[in-house]
Amino acid sequence: MPKVEPGAKVPPFSLPATGGDSWRLKDAAGRSLVIYFYPKDMTSGCTRESQDFRDLHAAFRKAGAEIVGISRDSVASHEKFKTKEALPFTLLADEKEEACKLFDVIREKSLYGRKYLGIERSTFLIDAKGVLRREWRKVKVPGHAEEVLEAAKSL
């Protein structure tokens, strides 16, 4: 599957979602879409990032943007995380790394000297016509959700 580039239409994809359904890209048609990829449910940075998007959710909706979070965790893990953090948006389980590969977010990482492949914290802003307009890679959490909101307002 080719990697999506800014200025290009995002190919259709579908992933298992919280709430027991499958989520399809076409479900967001007609609205802008923020997709944030994060490494793991219930970890400090991912929790903070999700809380920041949660706290700005109403402002994103007012700007006409939907938010979805994606990690390689299972739907069951996502359900616990979503409930614990009162997240008002859908989390998608990409256990087979389909969307991760499409958006090219899998990177070699290192933890205690051990190298492994994991999700690089990244966010993508897609317009109402399905075109990728902005991407943020190697995201630092503080202030990030606010920056994405400003970009969403400008669409």
Contact map, one row per residue, 1 for C-alpha under 8 A:
11100000000000000000000000000000000000000000000000000000000000000000000000000000000000000000000000001100000000000000000000000000000000000000000000000000000
11110000000000000000000000000000000000000000000000000000000000000000000000000000000000000000000000000100000000000000000000000000000000000000000000000000000
11111000000000000000000000000000000000000000000000000000000000000000000000000000000000000000000000001111000000000000000000000000000000000000000000000000000
01111101111000000000000000000000000000000000000000000000000000000000000000000000000000000000000000000111000000000000000000000000000100000000000000000000000
00111111000000000000000000000000000000000000000000000000000000000000000000000000000000000000000000000000000000000000000000000000000100000000000000000000000
00011111000000000000000000000000000000000000000000000000000000000000000000000000000000000000000000000000000000000000000000000000001111100000000000000000000
00001111100000000000000000000000000000000000000000000000000000000000000000000000000000000000000000000000000000000000000000000000001110000000000000000000000
00011111110000000000000000000000000000000000000000000000000000000000000000000000000000000000000000000000000000000000000000000000001100000000000000000000000
00010011111000000000000000000000000000000000000000000000000000000000000000000000000000000000000000000000000000000000000000000000111100000000000000000000000
00010001111100000000000000000000000000000000000000000000000000000000000000000000000000000000000000000000000000000000000000000100011100000000000000000000000
00010000111110000000000000000000000000000000000000000000000000000000000000000000000000000000000000000000000000000000000000000000000000000000000000000000000
00000000011111000000000111000000000000000000000000000000000000000000000000000000000000000000000000000000000000000000000000000000000000000000000000000000000
00000000001111100000000110000000000000000000000000000000000000000000000000000000000000000000000000100000000000000000000000000000000000000000000000000000000
00000000000111110000011110000000000000000000000000000000000000000000000000000000000000000000000000000000000000000000000000000000000000000000000000000000000
00000000000011111000011100000000000000000000000000000000000000000000000000000000000000000001110000000000000000000000000000000000000000000000000000000000000
00000000000001111101111000000000000000000000000000000000000000000000000000100000000000000001110000000000000000000000000000000000000000000000000000000000000
00000000000000111111111000000000000000000000000000000000000000000000000000100000000000000111100000000000000000000000000000000000000000000000000000000000000
00000000000000011111100000000000000000000000000000000000000000000000000000110110000000000111000000000000000000000000000000000000000000000000000000000000000
00000000000000001111100000000000000000000000000000000000000000000000000000000010000000000100000000000000000000000000000000000000000000000000000000000000000
00000000000000011111110000000000000000000000000000000000000000000000000000000000000000000000000000000000000000000000000000000000000000000000000000000000000
00000000000000011111111000000000000000000000000000000000000000000000000000000000000000000000000000000000000000000000000000000000000000000000000000000000000
00000000000001111001111100000000000000000000000000000000000000000000000000000000000000000000000000000000000000000000000000000000000000000000000000000000000
00000000000001111000111110100000000000000000000000000000000000000000000000000000000000000001000000000000000000000000000000000000000000000000000000000000000
00000000000111100000011111110000000000000000000000000000000000000000000000000000000000000000000000000000000000000000000000000000000000000000000000000000000
00000000000111000000001111111000000000000000000000000000000000000000000000000000000000000000000000000000000000000000000000000000000000000000000000000000000
00000000000100000000000111111000000000000000000000000000000000000000000000000000000000000000000000000000000000000000000000000000000000000000000000000000000
00000000000000000000001111111000000000000000000000000000000000000000000000000000000000000000000000000000000000000000000000000000000000000000000000000000000
00000000000000000000000111111111100000000000000000000000000000000100000000000000000000000000000000000000000000000000000000000001000000000000000000000000000
00000000000000000000000011111111000000000000000000000000000000000000000000000000000000000000000000000000000000000000000000000001110000000000000000000000000
00000000000000000000000000011111000000000000000000000000000000000000000000000000000000000000000000000000000000000000000000000001100000000000000000000000000
00000000000000000000000000011111100000000000000000000000000000011100000000000000000000000000000000000000000000000000000000000011100000000000000000000000000
00000000000000000000000000011111110000000000000000000000000000011100000000000000000000000000000000000000000000000000000000001111110000000000000000000001001
00000000000000000000000000010011111000000000000000000000000000001111000000000000000000000000000000000000000000000000000000001111000000000000000000000000000
00000000000000000000000000000001111100000000000000000000000000001111000000000000000000000000000000000000000000000000000000111100000000000000000000010000000
00000000000000000000000000000000111110000000000000000000000000000011110000000000000000000000000000000000000000000000000000111000000000000000000000000000000
00000000000000000000000000000000011111000000000000000000000000000011110000000000000000000000000000000000000000000000000011110000000000000000000000000000000
00000000000000000000000000000000001111100000000000000000000000000000111000000000000000000000000000010000100000000000001111100000000000000000000000000000000
00000000000000000000000000000000000111110000010000000000000000000000111000000000000000000000000000000000000000000000001111000000000000000000000000000000000
00000000000000000000000000000000000011111000010000000000000000000000001100000000000000000000000000000000000000000000011110000000000000000000000000000000000
00000000000000000000000000000000000001111110010000000000000000000000001110000000000000000000000000000000000000000000000000000000000000000000000000000000000
00000000000000000000000000000000000000111110011000000000000000000000001010001100100000000000000000000000000000000000000000000000000000000000000000000000000
00000000000000000000000000000000000000011111011000000000000000000000000000000000100000000000000000000000000000000000000000000000000000000000000000000000000
00000000000000000000000000000000000000011111111000000000000000000000000000000000000000000000000000000000000000000000000000000000000000000000000000000000000
00000000000000000000000000000000000000000111111100000000000000000000000000000000000000000000000000000000000000000000000000000000000000000000000000000000000
00000000000000000000000000000000000000000011111110000000000000000000000000000000000000000000000000000000000000000000000000000000000000000000100000000000000
00000000000000000000000000000000000001111111111111000000000000000000000000000000000000000000000000000000000000000000000000000000000000000000000000000000000
00000000000000000000000000000000000000001111111111100000000000000000000000000000000010000000000000000000000000000000000000000000000000000000000000000000000
00000000000000000000000000000000000000000001111111110000000000000000000000000000000000000000000000000000000000000000000000000000000000000000100000000000000
00000000000000000000000000000000000000000000111111111000000000000000000000000000000000000000000000000000000000000000000000000000000000000000110110000000000
00000000000000000000000000000000000000000000011111111100000000000000100000000000000000100000000000000000000000000000000000000000000000000000000000000000000
00000000000000000000000000000000000000000000001111111110000000000000000000000000000010100000000000000000000000000000000000000000000000000000000000000000000
00000000000000000000000000000000000000000000000111111111000000000000000000000000000000000000000000000000000000000000000000000000000000000000000010000000000
00000000000000000000000000000000000000000000000011111111100000000010000000000000000000000000000000000000000000000000000000000000000000000000000010000000000
00000000000000000000000000000000000000000000000001111111100000000000000000000000000001111000000000000000000000000000000000000000000000000000000000000000000
00000000000000000000000000000000000000000000000000111111110000000000000000000000000000000000000000000000000000000000000000000000000000000000000000000000000
00000000000000000000000000000000000000000000000000011111111100000000000000000000000000000000000000000000000000000000000000000000000000000000000011001000000
00000000000000000000000000000000000000000000000000001111111110000010000000000000000000010000000000000000000000000000000000000000000000000000000000000000000
00000000000000000000000000000000000000000000000000000011111111000000000000000000000000000000000000000000000000000000000000000000000000000000000000000000000
00000000000000000000000000000000000000000000000000000001111111100000000000000000000000000000000000000000000000000000000000000000000000000000000000001000000
00000000000000000000000000000000000000000000000000000001111111111110000000000000000000000000000000000000000000000000000000000000000000000000000000001001100
00000000000000000000000000000000000000000000000000000000111111111100000000000000000000000000000000000000000000000000000000000000000000000000000000000000000
00000000000000000000000000000000000000000000000000000000011111111000000000000000000000000000000000000000000000000000000000000000000000000000000000000000000
00000000000000000000000000000000000000000000000000000000001111111000000000000000000000000000000000000000000000000000000000000000000000000000000000001001100
00000000000000000000000000000011000000000000000000000000000111111100000000000000000000000000000000000000000000000000000000000000000000000000000000000001000
00000000000000000000000000000011110000000000000000000000000111111110000000000000000000000000000000000000000000000000000000000000000000000000000000000001000
00000000000000000000000000010011110000000000000000000000000110011111000000000000000000001000000000000000000000000000000000000000000000000000000000000000000
00000000000000000000000000000000111100000000000000001000100100001111100000000000000000001100000000000000000000000000000000000000000000000000000000000000000
00000000000000000000000000000000111100000000000000000000000000000111110000000000000000001111000000000000000000000000000000000000000000000000000000000000000
00000000000000000000000000000000001111000000000001000000000000000011111000000000000000001111000000000000000000000000000000000000000000000000000000000000000
00000000000000000000000000000000001111000000000000000000000000000001111100000000000000000011110000000000000000000000000000000000000000000000000000000000000
00000000000000000000000000000000000011111000000000000000000000000000111110000000000000000001111000000000000000000000001000000000000000000000000000000000000
00000000000000000000000000000000000000110000000000000000000000000000011111000000000000000000111110000000000000000000000000000000000000000000000000000000000
00000000000000000000000000000000000000011000000000000000000000000000001111101100000000000000111000000000000000000000000000000000000000000000000000000000000
00000000000000000000000000000000000000000000000000000000000000000000000111111100000000000000111000000000000000000000000000000000000000000000000000000000000
00000000000000011100000000000000000000000000000000000000000000000000000011111110000000000011100000000000000000000000000000000000000000000000000000000000000
00000000000000000100000000000000000000000000000000000000000000000000000001111111000000000000000000000000000000000000000000000000000000000000000000000000000
00000000000000000000000000000000000000001000000000000000000000000000000011111111100000000000000000000000000000000000000000000000000000000000000000000000000
00000000000000000100000000000000000000001000000000000000000000000000000011111111110000000011100000000000000000000000000000000000000000000000000000000000000
00000000000000000110000000000000000000000000000000000000000000000000000000111111111000000000000000000000000000000000000000000000000000000000000000000000000
00000000000000000000000000000000000000000000000000000000000000000000000000011111111100000000000000000000000000000000000000000000000000000000000000000000000
00000000000000000000000000000000000000001100000000000000000000000000000000001111111110000000000000000000000000000000000000000000000000000000000000000000000
00000000000000000000000000000000000000000000000000000000000000000000000000000111111111110010000000000000000000000000000000000000000000000000000000000000000
00000000000000000000000000000000000000000000000000000000000000000000000000000011111111100000000000000000000000000000000000000000000000000000000000000000000
00000000000000000000000000000000000000000000000000000000000000000000000000000001111111000000000000000000000000000000000000000000000000000000000000000000000
00000000000000000000000000000000000000000000001000100000000000000000000000000000111111100000000000000000000000000000000000000000000000000000000000000000000
00000000000000000000000000000000000000000000000000000100000000000000000000000000011111110000000000000000000000000000000000000000000000000000000000000000000
00000000000000000000000000000000000000000000000001100100000000000000000000000000011011111100000000000000000000000000000000000000000000000000000000000000000
00000000000000000000000000000000000000000000000000000100100000000000000000000000010001111100000000000000000000000000000000000000000000000000000000000000000
00000000000000000000000000000000000000000000000000000100000000000111100000000000000000111110000000000000000000000000000000000000000000000000000000000000000
00000000000000001110000000000000000000000000000000000000000000000011100000000000000000111111000000000000000000000000000000000000000000000000000000000000000
00000000000000001100000000000000000000000000000000000000000000000001110000100100010000001111100000000000000000000000000000000000000000000000000000000000000
00000000000000111100001000000000000000000000000000000000000000000001111000100100000000000111110000000000000000000000000000000000000000000000000000000000000
00000000000000111000000000000000000000000000000000000000000000000000011111100100000000000011111000000000000000000000000000000000000000000000000000000000000
00000000000000110000000000000000000000000000000000000000000000000000011111000000000000000001111111110000000000000000000000000000000000000000000000000000000
00000000000000000000000000000000000000000000000000000000000000000000001111000000000000000000111111000000000000000000000000000000000000000000000000000000000
00000000000000000000000000000000000000000000000000000000000000000000000100000000000000000000011111000000000000000000000000000000000000000000000000000000000
00000000000000000000000000000000000000000000000000000000000000000000000100000000000000000000011111111000000000000000000000000000000000000000000000000000000
00000000000000000000000000000000000000000000000000000000000000000000000000000000000000000000011111111100000000000000000000000000000000000000000000000000000
00000000000010000000000000000000000000000000000000000000000000000000000000000000000000000000010011111110000000000000000000000000000000000000000000000000000
00000000000000000000000000000000000010000000000000000000000000000000000000000000000000000000010011111111110000000000001000000000000000000000000000000000000
10100000000000000000000000000000000000000000000000000000000000000000000000000000000000000000000011111111110000000000000000000000000000000000000000000000000
11110000000000000000000000000000000000000000000000000000000000000000000000000000000000000000000001111111000000000000000000000000000000000000000000000000000
00110000000000000000000000000000000000000000000000000000000000000000000000000000000000000000000000111111100000000000000000000000000000000000000000000000000
00110000000000000000000000000000000000000000000000000000000000000000000000000000000000000000000000011111110000000000000000000000000000000000000000000000000
00000000000000000000000000000000000010000000000000000000000000000000000000000000000000000000000000011011111000000000001111000000000000000000000000000000000
00000000000000000000000000000000000000000000000000000000000000000000000000000000000000000000000000011001111100000000111100000000000000000000000000000000000
00000000000000000000000000000000000000000000000000000000000000000000000000000000000000000000000000000000111110000000111100000000000000000000000000000000000
00000000000000000000000000000000000000000000000000000000000000000000000000000000000000000000000000000000011111000011110000000000000000000000000000000000000
00000000000000000000000000000000000000000000000000000000000000000000000000000000000000000000000000000000001111100011110000000000000000000000000000000000000
00000000000000000000000000000000000000000000000000000000000000000000000000000000000000000000000000000000000111111111000000000000000000000000000000000000000
00000000000000000000000000000000000000000000000000000000000000000000000000000000000000000000000000000000000011111111000000000000000000000000000000000000000
00000000000000000000000000000000000000000000000000000000000000000000000000000000000000000000000000000000000001111100000000000000000000000000000000000000000
00000000000000000000000000000000000000000000000000000000000000000000000000000000000000000000000000000000000001111110000000000000000000000000000000000000000
00000000000000000000000000000000000000000000000000000000000000000000000000000000000000000000000000000000000001111111000000000000000000000000000000000000000
00000000000000000000000000000000000000000000000000000000000000000000000000000000000000000000000000000000000111101111100000000000000000000000000000000000000
00000000000000000000000000000000000000000000000000000000000000000000000000000000000000000000000000000000000111100111110000000000000000000000000000000000000
00000000000000000000000000000000000000000000000000000000000000000000000000000000000000000000000000000000011110000011111000000000000000000000000000000000000
00000000000000000000000000000000000000100000000000000000000000000000000000000000000000000000000000000000011110000001111100000000000000000000000000000000000
00000000000000000000000000000000000011100000000000000000000000000000001000000000000000000000000000010000111000000000111110000000000000000000000000000000000
00000000000000000000000000000000000011100000000000000000000000000000000000000000000000000000000000000000111000000000011111000000000000001110000000000000000
00000000000000000000000000000000000111100000000000000000000000000000000000000000000000000000000000000000100000000000001111100000000000001110000000000000000
00000000000000000000000000000000000111000000000000000000000000000000000000000000000000000000000000000000100000000000000111110000000000111110000000000000000
00000000000000000000000000000000011110000000000000000000000000000000000000000000000000000000000000000000000000000000000011111000000000111010000000000000000
00000000000000000000000000000000011100000000000000000000000000000000000000000000000000000000000000000000000000000000000001111100000111110000000000000000000
00000000000000000000000000000001111000000000000000000000000000000000000000000000000000000000000000000000000000000000000000111110000111100000000000010001000
00000000010000000000000000000001110000000000000000000000000000000000000000000000000000000000000000000000000000000000000000011111111111000000000000000000000
00000000000000000000000000000011100000000000000000000000000000000000000000000000000000000000000000000000000000000000000000001111111110000000000000000000001
00000000000000000000000000011111100000000000000000000000000000000000000000000000000000000000000000000000000000000000000000000111111000000000000000000000000
00000000100000000000000000001111000000000000000000000000000000000000000000000000000000000000000000000000000000000000000000000111111000000000000000000000000
00000000110000000000000000001001000000000000000000000000000000000000000000000000000000000000000000000000000000000000000000000111111100000000000000000000000
00000111110000000000000000000000000000000000000000000000000000000000000000000000000000000000000000000000000000000000000000000111111110000000000000000000000
00011111110000000000000000000000000000000000000000000000000000000000000000000000000000000000000000000000000000000000000000011110011111100000000000000000000
00000110000000000000000000000000000000000000000000000000000000000000000000000000000000000000000000000000000000000000000000011110001111100000000000000000000
00000100000000000000000000000000000000000000000000000000000000000000000000000000000000000000000000000000000000000000000000011100000111110000000000000010000
00000100000000000000000000000000000000000000000000000000000000000000000000000000000000000000000000000000000000000000000001111000000111111000000000000000000
00000000000000000000000000000000000000000000000000000000000000000000000000000000000000000000000000000000000000000000000001110000000001111110000000000000000
00000000000000000000000000000000000000000000000000000000000000000000000000000000000000000000000000000000000000000000000111100000000000111110000000000000000
00000000000000000000000000000000000000000000000000000000000000000000000000000000000000000000000000000000000000000000000111000000000000011111000000000000000
00000000000000000000000000000000000000000000000000000000000000000000000000000000000000000000000000000000000000000000000111100000000000011111100100000000000
00000000000000000000000000000000000000000000000000000000000000000000000000000000000000000000000000000000000000000000000000000000000000000111111100000000000
00000000000000000000000000000000000000000000100110000000000000000000000000000000000000000000000000000000000000000000000000000000000000000011111110000000000
00000000000000000000000000000000000000000000000010000000000000000000000000000000000000000000000000000000000000000000000000000000000000000001111110000000000
00000000000000000000000000000000000000000000000000000000000000000000000000000000000000000000000000000000000000000000000000000000000000000001111111100000000
00000000000000000000000000000000000000000000000010000000000000000000000000000000000000000000000000000000000000000000000000000000000000000011111111110000000
00000000000000000000000000000000000000000000000010011001000000000000000000000000000000000000000000000000000000000000000000000000000000000000111111111000000
00000000000000000000000000000000000000000000000000000001000000000000000000000000000000000000000000000000000000000000000000000000000000000000001111111100000
00000000000000000000000000000000000000000000000000000000000000000000000000000000000000000000000000000000000000000000000000000000000000000000001111111110000
00000000000000000000000000000000010000000000000000000000000000000000000000000000000000000000000000000000000000000000000000001000000000000000000111111111000
00000000000000000000000000000000000000000000000000000001001100100000000000000000000000000000000000000000000000000000000000000000000000000000000011111111100
00000000000000000000000000000000000000000000000000000000000000000000000000000000000000000000000000000000000000000000000000000000000000000000000001111111110
00000000000000000000000000000000000000000000000000000000000000000000000000000000000000000000000000000000000000000000000000000000000001000000000000111111111
00000000000000000000000000000001000000000000000000000000000100111000000000000000000000000000000000000000000000000000000000001000000000000000000000011111111
00000000000000000000000000000000000000000000000000000000000100100000000000000000000000000000000000000000000000000000000000000000000000000000000000001111111
00000000000000000000000000000000000000000000000000000000000000000000000000000000000000000000000000000000000000000000000000000000000000000000000000000111111
00000000000000000000000000000001000000000000000000000000000000000000000000000000000000000000000000000000000000000000000000000010000000000000000000000011111
